[in-house]
Amino acid sequence: MSEPRPRFHLALPVTDLQAARRFYGELLGCAEGRSAERWVDFDFFGHQLSTHLVDAPDAASATNLVDGDRVPARHFGVILAPGAFWPLAERLRAAGVVFLIEPHLRFAGEVGEQATMFFRDPSGNALEFKAFADEVDVFRR
């Protein structure tokens, strides 16, 4: 039996579990895993995302300037294959998702060139989805 690949586990606060189910499960297409009255696990592109019900949202509004964009300092997301990025951006746009940072190409022509977009889930958690033309650029300096 081979070693399992490393996976991240991220737990984040949500203010409405049904809205989380619609957003992560239906809109982003993440299969639902185990759940209880106050939490739901999702298969977030092969990683475990646990949404935990809280009574008040966490107001994290700090940003950093990255290639001309005000990027939320507290965010998470996934690196997609290049062919999956733009169709997801269009699906989000069609669903009325408001982008914090519109889908675009960052660091164009430089090391680390990537398609990127930022948006919030229904509980205000910031997500970044990105794609590199060449996977070696993910960690290239």
Helices and strands as residue ranges (DSSP letters): E 9-14, H 17-20, I 21-27, E 32-36, E 39-44, E 47-53, E 63-66, E 69-72, E 76-80, H 82-94, E 99-106, E 114-120, E 126-132, G 135-138
